[in-house]
Amino acid sequence: MSSIRNNISSIFPFERYIPEEFRLRQQVNQKEYLVNGELRLWDGPVQEVLSPVCVRSSSDVSQKVIGSYPLMTESEALQVLDAAASAYNHGRGHWPSMSVYDRIVHIEELIRRMPAMKKDIVRLMMWEIGKSRRESEREFDRTVVYAKNSMAALRGMDCASSKFIAEQGIIGRIGRAPLGVVLCMGPFNFPLYETFTTLIPALLMGNTVIFKPPKLGVLLHGPMLGAFHSVFPPGVVNTVFGEGKQVITPLISSGRIDVLAFIGSGRVADLLKSMHPKPHRLRSVLGLEAKNPAIVLPGADLDLAVKECVAGSLSYNGQRCTALKIVFVHSRIAGRFLDKFSDEIGKLRIGMPWEKDVTITPLPEPRKTEFLTELVEDAVRHGARIINARGGRVNRTFFYPALLYPVSTGARIYEEEQFGPVVPVVPFDDIEDPVSYITESSYGQQVSIFGNDAGMIASLADVLVNQVCRVNINSMCQRGPDIFPFAGRKDSGEGTLSVSDALRLFSIRTIVAARDSGANKAIFSEIMKDRK
Ligand code: G3H
């Protein structure tokens, strides 16, 4: 116990003790941005990047400055927009006119180059967003697999759409066409993976792309810029860096963005959508907030439930949109559940992202530990106790997980998304309590049910599938595997993402049709024969 206490107060290392392979020898100053196939040098104002990792010196402990990125202005943003729009050229540009096969060749080349960048990207991910090495590597690998699976799905889709259909005297070939210029904005918690889960399908379907890295997790995209530059024709992939107000507002207000792919808060999504002069023209693909609950029924296997709930609520410090963010436990088993949960938290390794088997690491969002402390204090004012030893203890950017019980309806954390290592537990006697919580919640992403009574689980699942998009049984909430649909109801999202669904989202159905006459059949077969 005392070793953990000491660990928290001395959790941040002296620079010289950071293993050589993970050290940042020098600052990473992102100076280039990609526009119209050109890596332009930025010499204007920059944003300094602070790591959530603090380093110790003989006199103080402070967040390490790890680099900077451009603070571009409206003028550069509009040049980027012109580049993307002219590469699309109303669907007549080189990229949207290219065959699916040729577009796949380009993405394959991008993916072929990625392994060489893994080490640098993973190191930057650890420093920029504090994600553990294991989870950073997993994010990187998952991104590559997602891209490969997207290409495989597209090949299948393309084969299926190359057939003609004859119906009611009409013959037709149904296909898919791109939508135009896509603005891709990923979140800080999965900066690479979630950006690529929209960027890759958008490109594969023939759209051109402007991508803006999240506020936190910018520098790790640097190594990719060179690859984008050499793999794609000019204007197909472009980047903007900077403040949303300066660079995103002019893009959307121009009315020339056709698809907004945004993973972040509902407040920002609403604001962005409202800026478009013709909102009905803008297709939105949104991944927003969630407050996924777990329901632990009386007969549940408690060891399993605790294992899944700990991983579900505390992997990457609870900073997953799919994290379990509130746990309802039947009051008959609440005591045993809390004891086990608390023990398991005590076994989680805390430390710096590169440390072996570490789970709990420093948090990247500014003032996040203050926000979480407020949530904990508020829950305590509303009658909850901090169940685990050292729960809620803070050292600068580090926050030790807090298990709260019994959390009541009046507490902020009962409804607010914490997006961090605080686990509110609510006792229930009547199953209607968690069910009405979910029904009345503003969010509707996923739920986890833990129990052993098949009848009870089935009737709960029947009710809950109409409230959320995925019901997990004796398993934590999660997005993967990526061939599964990922969506949210209510305020949790718009559109369904999976390797195949995303290809549909970034395209539109089109049909070439004709009356089923001998002459038209002859024209169609000539077109097909010569692959015109
Ligand atoms: O933040 C949302 C991520 O897509 C989570 O993915 O649930 O598979 O870890 P995951």
Residues whose N, C-alpha, C, O or C-beta is under 5 A from the ligand:
A	BS01	G3H	Q319 R320 C321 T322 C477 Q478 R479 G480
